């Protein structure tokens, strides 16, 4: 037997480990040896050599938790988790929640239920991360949450790089409980979180059989920013586009009259004064007269509070704060249960089963917009008979289809016609529906999660000793269908050309090559399509083009636009005021479809077997061992909707670009959904030894071999840990382990899904493109760009070395009831799998640019790059201009390197633009160098009793000393090009690491007397640096500059709860615990974050303000 000393010290130690909110009374009996998270061998949790934090059910209830996420988000060791809108990730994860220990990534924390692996949610973060959806775990069935914080790959396998979260279910519950909970936000009258749950447990008289069944229903009403305490209507504007003037072909050289009603000279003048270029800015003249759906005027482009210095646009906006959500509407139904039966003293059957279904209604204002622009042709006669400009008019090539070219009289409803308030010229812009926001667009995410665990455990005799065994099988599956409304590209492009509607049959041809036409009068005049079509049918990224040439051909060669069953789409606000050019409702419903943007399935099957028992006697007790094996089958599947695949097959693309290709028929994206059905099998064997060399010493030696096969191969993960009690009051412990994680299946086989990134682009500055400044970070401009992924078959595993040293002191005598502990931890992570830094992906283009910048034959006038220039792509001589006007003159600055000279695969800049903005950038997953993270966890507690009751105070505190990157490919100037490589105490970059306050703590004060209790909780987040500050400062206008802060302020939140337990006079009625509480009781304003999408850091704090709750638990 193991030598152990019964003591009250150890009971107090258990209280500290458990982080209980309620006081724990000292008891003098020996603590039972059980299997706890962090070991496969039965032992005392009091002497465990690894740090394990336990949050039991009483603590969960004291926090006012409505779901498991409420527990996890309050852990100091959790940092960088995402769940709420505005947290900086994609829509896939909205409505789900995850744990992210030490901010090492949701991939790096292994989440278990009853010690068994659980399938990841059928969603991925924008960095490719996978996670178990904590919201799928029913709170009513949860007994406790155990958190191992020093790495666990040696015991549990890959994914446990940062640690393990093990959710233990109430499988031994007996009786009946009925629970109701109502929570509300002070400023959101009538909006509530509602939970109704019940659990029933039955045990046979002989104690051999136990059955537990539970059900839970959770409903959450949406909360928008106006219903929070941080919202300031004067300072914070949440705006959505109502209309835009687009980009116009308004060249007088081809007979086009400048549409002066659309030309916004005020914005152009202001842009130039602020250092921008004099590019024309167009504004819908209807903006000034239109009214908001909420009353009042629209926000005019001149009145925007925030815009990019020198690059303001011409769109007008409406207030969308009513649709900007802090929490989304959600409904979730869960069922869980367990069945256990002991056949005899040596065999027991156990099982657990659960099913959860949820619906999340994502922020839905009823508005839809295409990802990119499309072409709107000028009305017939719009160029006054100019033969060159006439090529840009509707039906101008009808003769190519044997038809008579139309006149404006044939289509009096043409929205581009000046007679209808249109600009009378060809132009391009995005397509929109629902500009008057009324909601109800059915943007819902449906998820389902199921799990079954079955197994046998018990004892058997072998080798002259009794051994324990556990043989189990678990299966779990998850699915997600993210529905939304999106434009059908083919139908929408035709509508923009006057050929919209279900019953419209264009009478032109779809294979006319407008570029090859010789031009007016047999080539006497230039063909505008010969220079412009390349840009207007360009491929932005695989599967996504500007406009398909087939539909452009139909628009140019048909003559039945706007006639009969064919309708024009009108992008301007005249659609609301002029019945002659109003958009046909049936056509608008026809061009937009309700589809699954994401349709994913994950499955996980696990078979494992463990044998454990005693070995031999040592000076400190009996040596013990555990041996085991595990086999896992993982399947991940995605089904792309038909807009994506097959999409529009065999569409035109120039032969120089590879010939015809598939174009996504989804006008919102092309690389956001895939078809795949991939499997991965993993086998593992593992062992653990407990060798008590001397009395009061616990040691742990663990080793695991795991084989993935294929390119991933196999890995061995070791762990060594030891604890020692030199005196009864003091426990010392330390551990070292090595962990690894294999890259996600989808990242290897398919790649990251589409997302976005903001970084400093060394090329976009006009001085750089003019060859006047070197293409460096210092000379760059802040750019935001759409990002794509690609398969990463060669990406390798990520690894971590983990160190932990700590102590726990529970003194006796005068300090009886006090405890204090600390753990110093360090993670050395190498080859972490993340999206490549944007600057690394840009390197090939930088090399191509460097190769041509010195060739003066490759220069063009910058103001001739625009497709609406009188003459496109005019050559220039930079040396001659410098000699004539001076090197720093505007004339020399206007002479830039031809962007076609440094075209680079996987990098797309705007064609026909004077500002060279990035459009798309391909970021494949890569192994990104090293991360060194270290810090300290502190725990202190004190409990005592007197005539007034039982009192306790517990403090937990985490300080992150360092989270430093090194050796990251392409990261030459730190995170966000700030020179900062240490992310501790910063907002991170949102890609490699999320916001990480370096100081965080919780103080819990508790009082209990008989049947009533009171709990006060203070939660503290320290201040941290805004890494985007310098970057934003350089591009923001004066209004925003004045509101930018270099630091996110510290924050303290107080929670309070009172509960009273009443035993009814009729014993058949059992007892009821009534609870009332306040979260954020002082209603303190969250520190504002100008760069946050909601005005604060939603990845760290909850901006809802004071919330109240009341609940009743009826126990029988």
ABEGO torsion letter per residue (X at the ends): XBBBBBBAAAAAAAAAAAGBABBBBBBABBBBBBBBBGBABBBBAAABABBBBBBBAAAAAAAGBABAAAAAAABAABBGBBABBGAGBBAAABGBBBBBBGGAEAAABBBBBGGBBBBBBBBBBAAGBBBBBAAABBAAABABBBBBAAEAAAAAEBGAAAEBBBBBBBAABBEBBBBBBBBBBAABBGBBBBBBBBBBBBBBAAGABBBBBBBBBBBBBBBBAAABAABBAAABBBBBBABBAEBBBBBAAAGBBBBAAABBAAAAAAAAAAGBBABBBBBBAAAAABBBAAEEBBBBAAABABBBBGABBABBBBBAAAABBABBBBBBBBBBBBBBBBABAABBBBBBBBBBBBBBBBBBAGBBBBABBBBBBBBBGAAGGBAAAAAABBGAAAAAAGBBBBBAAABAABAABAAAGBAGBBBBBBBBBGABBAEGAGBBBBBBBBBBBBBBBEBBBBGGBBBBBBBBBBBBBBBBBBBBBBBBAAAAAAAAAGABEAABBBABBAABBAAABAEBGGGABBBAAAAAAAAAABBABBGBBABBAAAAAAAAABAABGBEABBBBBABAAAAABAAABBBAAAAAAABBBBBABBBBBBBBBBBBBBBEBABBBAAEBBBBBBBBBBBBBBBBBBBBAAAOAEBBGBBBBAAAGEBBBBBABAABAAABBBBBBBBBBBBBBBBBBBBABBGBBBBBBBBBBBAEEAAEBBBBBBBBBBBBABAABBBBBBBBBBBBBBBAAAAAAEBBBBBBBBBBAAABAAAAAGABBBBAAABBBBBBBBBBBBBAABBBBBBBBBBBBBBBBBBEAABGBBBBBBBBBBBBBGBBBBBBAAAAAAAAAAAAAAAAABAAABBBAAAABAABABBGBBBBAAAAAAAAEAABAAAAABBBBAAAABBBGBBBBBGBAAGBBABBBBBBBBBEBBBBBBBBBBBBBBBBBAAEBBBBBBBBBBBABBBBBGBBGBAAEBGGAGBABABGBAEAGAABBBBBABBBBBBBBBBBEABBBBBBBBBBBBBBBAAAAAAAAABBAAAAAABBABBBBBBBBBBBBBBBBBBABAAAEBBBBBBBBBGAAGBBBBBBAABAAGBBAAABBAAEBBBBBBBBBBX
